[in-house]
C-alpha cells in the first residue's frame, strides 16, 4: 500500500496499538531505567531483543524479553502464579510495534483518516451486497483470471440491477 501510495482506512487491532500493561497488570515499565518491574517491585536485570534484523528489513515486529533475578523470585510473596518452582529463569516478553504499524497508528490519529473512516461504512455495505447478494464470497473460477472475470461479472450484474431499479423496470 505504501509503495503504491494507497492509504489504508482500517484501524489497527488493539493488540498492536496498546501497551502490554493492559493485559499484564503484574508488570509495569520503568521509563527511566528502561526495564520492567514486577508487582513486588523487583526490576528486571537484563533485556534481549529477537527479530531485530528481520524488523529492519521487513518492518515486522520484534520481541523484547526482560529477565528477572530468579533468587528474588524464589522468595517473592507474589510468586504464586508468577514463578514456577524449579524454573531456571523468569522473563516477561513484549512485542514491539513494527515500523509499519507505528506509521499506521500515527496516520489513524489524523483528521484525514477520521473523515475517510466515516465514509467507509458505505463501501463495506456495497462489499457485503456483492458478497452475499450476488455470490461473490465464493470464487467459482479457477486461477486469478477466473476470479477477475467473476468479479467483473458480479459488479456488472450489481450495477445493472441498480440501473433497472432507477429506471423503474
Residue frames as qw, qx, qy, qz and C-alpha x, y, z in Angstrom:
[[0.000, 0.886, 0.464, 0.000, 0.00, 0.00, 0.00],
 [0.309, -0.798, 0.086, 0.510, 2.79, 2.41, 0.89],
 [0.412, -0.154, 0.589, 0.678, 4.69, 1.77, -2.35],
 [0.146, 0.485, 0.690, 0.517, 1.53, 2.38, -4.39],
 [0.040, -0.091, 0.177, -0.979, 0.59, 5.38, -2.20],
 [0.508, -0.455, -0.603, -0.414, -2.65, 3.75, -1.05],
 [0.180, -0.358, 0.519, -0.755, -3.94, 4.94, 2.31],
 [0.374, -0.239, -0.896, 0.007, -5.47, 2.21, 4.46],
 [0.397, -0.381, 0.108, -0.828, -8.66, 3.27, 6.19],
 [0.828, -0.292, -0.465, -0.118, -8.84, 0.50, 8.75],
 [0.401, -0.776, 0.366, -0.320, -8.00, 0.72, 12.44],
 [0.391, 0.359, -0.823, 0.200, -5.21, -1.45, 13.78],
 [0.728, -0.404, -0.553, -0.044, -6.13, -4.11, 16.31],
 [0.430, -0.844, 0.164, -0.274, -5.84, -3.04, 19.96],
 [0.916, -0.292, 0.138, 0.238, -3.36, -5.88, 20.49],
 [0.668, 0.384, 0.075, 0.633, -0.99, -3.98, 18.16],
 [0.108, 0.722, 0.025, 0.683, -1.57, -0.42, 19.38],
 [0.548, -0.760, 0.051, -0.345, -1.90, -0.77, 23.14],
 [0.004, 0.619, -0.719, 0.316, 0.75, -1.35, 25.74],
 [0.583, -0.053, -0.810, 0.002, 1.10, -4.87, 27.20],
 [0.028, -0.095, 0.632, -0.769, 0.36, -3.38, 30.64],
 [0.622, -0.064, -0.080, -0.776, -3.34, -3.55, 29.79],
 [0.896, -0.016, -0.374, -0.239, -3.16, -7.36, 29.70],
 [0.745, 0.025, -0.511, 0.429, -0.28, -7.82, 32.15],
 [0.325, -0.869, -0.024, -0.372, -1.04, -5.93, 35.37],
 [0.849, -0.467, -0.012, 0.248, 1.76, -7.73, 37.23],
 [0.643, -0.054, 0.173, 0.744, 4.46, -5.79, 35.34],
 [0.130, 0.963, 0.160, -0.173, 5.00, -2.06, 34.87],
 [0.698, 0.448, 0.016, 0.558, 7.57, -0.29, 32.75],
 [0.411, -0.755, -0.034, 0.510, 10.15, 1.96, 34.45],
 [0.538, 0.825, 0.092, 0.148, 10.86, 4.54, 31.76],
 [0.136, -0.909, 0.393, -0.007, 13.97, 5.95, 33.49],
 [0.533, -0.427, 0.722, 0.107, 15.66, 2.55, 33.76],
 [0.516, 0.398, -0.559, -0.512, 14.23, 1.18, 30.51],
 [0.192, 0.072, -0.974, 0.092, 13.25, -2.01, 32.33],
 [0.617, -0.442, -0.432, -0.486, 10.10, -3.71, 33.59],
 [0.129, -0.302, 0.699, -0.635, 9.32, -4.04, 37.29],
 [0.374, -0.285, -0.873, -0.128, 7.27, -6.88, 38.77],
 [0.471, -0.705, -0.356, -0.393, 4.39, -6.45, 41.22],
 [0.748, -0.525, -0.237, 0.331, 6.78, -6.95, 44.17],
 [0.068, -0.976, 0.144, 0.147, 8.98, -4.07, 42.95],
 [0.667, -0.327, 0.512, 0.432, 11.85, -6.16, 41.59],
 [0.388, 0.764, -0.240, -0.457, 13.37, -4.68, 38.45],
 [0.942, 0.314, 0.048, 0.105, 14.44, -6.87, 35.54],
 [0.545, -0.647, 0.351, 0.401, 18.20, -7.33, 35.38],
 [0.267, -0.238, 0.689, 0.631, 18.67, -7.96, 31.67],
 [0.633, 0.567, 0.273, -0.451, 16.84, -7.48, 28.39],
 [0.363, -0.126, 0.741, 0.551, 17.27, -9.01, 24.95],
 [0.545, 0.519, 0.014, -0.659, 15.65, -8.43, 21.60],
 [0.482, 0.032, 0.824, 0.297, 14.83, -11.05, 18.98],
 [0.433, 0.655, 0.594, 0.177, 13.78, -10.41, 15.42],
 [0.096, -0.798, 0.013, 0.595, 15.53, -7.01, 15.24],
 [0.184, -0.293, 0.644, 0.682, 17.29, -7.69, 11.94],
 [0.153, 0.432, 0.844, 0.280, 14.09, -9.08, 10.45],
 [0.013, 0.825, 0.446, -0.346, 12.24, -5.97, 11.67],
 [0.120, -0.649, 0.257, 0.706, 14.72, -3.64, 9.98],
 [0.118, -0.095, 0.780, 0.607, 14.40, -5.50, 6.66],
 [0.105, -0.394, -0.836, -0.367, 10.68, -6.30, 6.58],
 [0.283, -0.369, 0.045, -0.884, 9.10, -3.97, 9.13],
 [0.707, -0.362, -0.581, -0.180, 7.73, -6.93, 11.11],
 [0.529, -0.775, 0.120, -0.325, 7.52, -6.88, 14.89],
 [0.443, 0.362, -0.719, 0.395, 10.41, -7.75, 17.16],
 [0.733, -0.581, -0.338, -0.107, 10.15, -9.19, 20.68],
 [0.103, 0.608, -0.538, 0.575, 11.95, -7.74, 23.69],
 [0.794, -0.363, -0.487, 0.010, 12.37, -10.11, 26.64],
 [0.168, -0.724, 0.401, -0.536, 13.11, -8.89, 30.17],
 [0.732, -0.060, -0.654, 0.183, 14.76, -11.28, 32.62],
 [0.485, -0.755, 0.124, -0.423, 14.38, -11.17, 36.41],
 [0.043, 0.486, -0.803, 0.344, 16.65, -12.33, 39.24],
 [0.702, -0.167, -0.643, -0.255, 15.42, -15.87, 39.90],
 [0.396, -0.083, -0.712, 0.574, 16.71, -15.82, 43.50],
 [0.218, 0.024, 0.261, -0.940, 14.37, -12.90, 44.30],
 [0.625, -0.059, -0.431, -0.648, 11.52, -14.70, 42.52],
 [0.561, -0.089, -0.814, 0.120, 12.00, -17.79, 44.75],
 [0.246, -0.250, -0.634, 0.689, 11.43, -15.67, 47.88],
 [0.169, -0.167, -0.187, -0.953, 8.81, -13.29, 46.47],
 [0.331, 0.211, 0.697, -0.600, 5.46, -13.09, 48.29],
 [0.618, 0.486, 0.036, -0.617, 3.71, -12.84, 44.88],
 [0.038, -0.373, 0.862, 0.339, 5.44, -15.89, 43.37],
 [0.454, 0.307, 0.817, -0.179, 2.17, -17.87, 43.25],
 [0.542, 0.727, 0.414, -0.077, 1.03, -17.77, 39.60],
 [0.225, 0.929, -0.260, -0.138, 4.18, -15.89, 38.57],
 [0.067, 0.619, -0.783, 0.001, 7.14, -18.10, 39.38],
 [0.945, -0.010, -0.240, -0.220, 7.11, -21.86, 38.77],
 [0.670, -0.593, 0.447, 0.017, 9.10, -23.95, 41.25],
 [0.792, -0.077, 0.499, 0.344, 12.28, -25.28, 39.71],
 [0.532, 0.822, 0.143, 0.145, 12.37, -22.72, 36.88],
 [0.699, -0.129, 0.052, 0.701, 15.83, -21.56, 35.93],
 [0.157, 0.097, 0.148, 0.972, 14.68, -18.20, 34.54],
 [0.132, 0.719, 0.593, -0.337, 11.83, -15.73, 34.95],
 [0.207, -0.027, 0.369, 0.906, 11.09, -13.49, 31.99],
 [0.328, 0.699, 0.458, -0.440, 8.46, -11.14, 30.61],
 [0.394, 0.092, 0.575, 0.711, 8.21, -10.61, 26.83],
 [0.261, 0.714, 0.235, -0.606, 6.82, -7.62, 24.95],
 [0.581, 0.435, 0.520, 0.449, 6.11, -7.48, 21.24],
 [0.149, -0.473, 0.065, 0.866, 7.43, -4.22, 19.84],
 [0.532, 0.723, 0.300, -0.322, 5.29, -2.36, 17.34],
 [0.673, 0.190, 0.429, 0.571, 6.64, -2.71, 13.83],
 [0.143, -0.233, 0.185, 0.944, 7.60, 0.33, 11.76],
 [0.159, -0.299, -0.675, -0.655, 4.57, -0.24, 9.52],
 [0.360, -0.638, -0.678, 0.052, 2.20, -0.43, 12.50],
 [0.325, -0.495, -0.232, 0.772, 3.74, 2.66, 14.07],
 [0.024, -0.043, 0.367, 0.929, 3.19, 4.66, 10.86],
 [0.284, -0.443, -0.717, -0.458, -0.40, 3.44, 10.56],
 [0.375, -0.606, -0.586, 0.384, -1.10, 4.30, 14.22],
 [0.183, -0.360, -0.011, 0.915, 0.13, 7.85, 13.59],
 [0.110, -0.125, -0.569, -0.805, -1.99, 8.11, 10.41],
 [0.311, -0.520, -0.773, -0.189, -5.17, 6.92, 12.13],
 [0.272, -0.593, -0.434, 0.622, -4.96, 9.90, 14.52],
 [0.115, -0.081, 0.272, 0.952, -5.13, 12.41, 11.63],
 [0.449, 0.415, 0.272, -0.743, -8.25, 14.32, 10.57],
 [0.451, 0.355, -0.604, -0.553, -7.95, 12.82, 7.07],
 [0.202, 0.012, -0.979, 0.038, -8.21, 9.28, 8.45],
 [0.188, 0.307, 0.700, -0.617, -11.15, 10.19, 10.69],
 [0.478, 0.436, -0.055, -0.760, -13.05, 11.73, 7.75],
 [0.449, 0.272, -0.758, -0.386, -12.37, 8.73, 5.48],
 [0.051, -0.043, -0.959, 0.276, -13.35, 6.29, 8.25],
 [0.396, 0.334, 0.443, -0.732, -16.78, 7.96, 8.48],
 [0.601, 0.441, -0.286, -0.602, -17.36, 7.14, 4.79],
 [0.053, 0.319, -0.941, -0.096, -16.01, 3.59, 5.00],
 [0.468, 0.174, 0.767, -0.403, -19.32, 2.06, 6.08],
 [0.640, 0.558, -0.004, -0.529, -20.80, 2.84, 2.63],
 [0.388, 0.520, -0.733, -0.204, -18.05, 0.83, 0.94],
 [0.161, -0.143, 0.941, -0.261, -18.50, -2.01, 3.44],
 [0.611, 0.337, 0.468, -0.541, -22.24, -2.10, 2.68],
 [0.640, 0.580, -0.309, -0.398, -21.55, -2.40, -1.07],
 [0.182, 0.423, -0.888, 0.014, -18.96, -5.13, -0.45],
 [0.389, 0.036, 0.818, -0.423, -21.49, -7.01, 1.66],
 [0.692, 0.467, 0.161, -0.526, -24.09, -6.74, -1.10],
 [0.512, 0.564, -0.596, -0.256, -21.62, -8.11, -3.67],
 [0.020, 0.295, -0.937, 0.185, -20.63, -11.00, -1.40],
 [0.310, 0.167, 0.837, -0.419, -23.99, -12.04, -0.03],
 [0.554, 0.541, 0.263, -0.576, -26.48, -10.76, -2.58],
 [0.640, 0.648, -0.279, -0.304, -24.56, -11.74, -5.69],
 [0.993, -0.052, 0.076, 0.075, -22.43, -14.69, -4.59],
 [0.444, 0.768, -0.374, 0.269, -19.03, -13.02, -4.84],
 [0.518, -0.673, 0.475, -0.232, -17.97, -14.52, -1.49],
 [0.813, -0.116, 0.559, 0.115, -17.13, -17.88, -3.10],
 [0.170, 0.612, -0.557, -0.535, -14.70, -17.92, -6.00],
 [0.868, 0.213, 0.416, -0.170, -16.02, -20.37, -8.57],
 [0.631, 0.735, -0.250, -0.021, -13.44, -19.60, -11.26],
 [0.906, -0.177, 0.030, 0.384, -10.02, -21.17, -11.49],
 [0.605, 0.085, 0.047, 0.790, -6.94, -19.05, -11.06],
 [0.131, -0.439, -0.162, 0.874, -6.54, -15.31, -10.89],
 [0.134, -0.004, -0.510, -0.849, -8.04, -14.70, -14.34],
 [0.323, -0.435, -0.810, -0.223, -11.17, -16.67, -13.39],
 [0.283, -0.576, -0.534, 0.550, -11.53, -14.66, -10.19],
 [0.051, -0.278, 0.127, 0.951, -11.13, -11.40, -12.15],
 [0.233, -0.204, -0.685, -0.660, -13.86, -12.48, -14.55],
 [0.346, -0.540, -0.762, 0.088, -16.17, -13.47, -11.72],
 [0.222, -0.494, -0.307, 0.783, -15.55, -10.11, -10.05],
 [0.054, 0.116, -0.352, -0.927, -16.22, -8.18, -13.24],
 [0.313, -0.333, -0.750, -0.478, -19.48, -10.06, -13.95],
 [0.338, -0.549, -0.678, 0.353, -20.64, -9.69, -10.34],
 [0.121, -0.429, -0.123, 0.887, -20.03, -5.95, -10.36],
 [0.148, -0.040, -0.560, -0.814, -21.69, -5.65, -13.80],
 [0.332, -0.450, -0.806, -0.196, -24.76, -7.55, -12.55],
 [0.281, -0.556, -0.524, 0.580, -24.99, -5.44, -9.39],
 [0.029, -0.313, 0.105, 0.943, -24.78, -2.21, -11.41],
 [0.228, -0.194, -0.696, -0.652, -27.38, -3.40, -13.93],
 [0.315, -0.534, -0.771, 0.145, -29.69, -4.22, -11.02],
 [0.175, -0.523, -0.281, 0.785, -29.28, -0.66, -9.72],
 [0.060, 0.116, -0.419, -0.898, -29.86, 0.86, -13.18],
 [0.284, -0.358, -0.790, -0.409, -33.09, -1.13, -13.66],
 [0.291, -0.579, -0.645, 0.406, -34.25, -0.14, -10.19],
 [0.095, -0.424, -0.042, 0.900, -33.65, 3.54, -11.01],
 [0.177, 0.004, -0.581, -0.794, -35.48, 3.21, -14.34],
 [0.590, 0.022, 0.370, -0.718, -38.40, 1.56, -12.58],
 [0.721, 0.226, -0.524, -0.392, -38.33, -1.70, -14.61]]
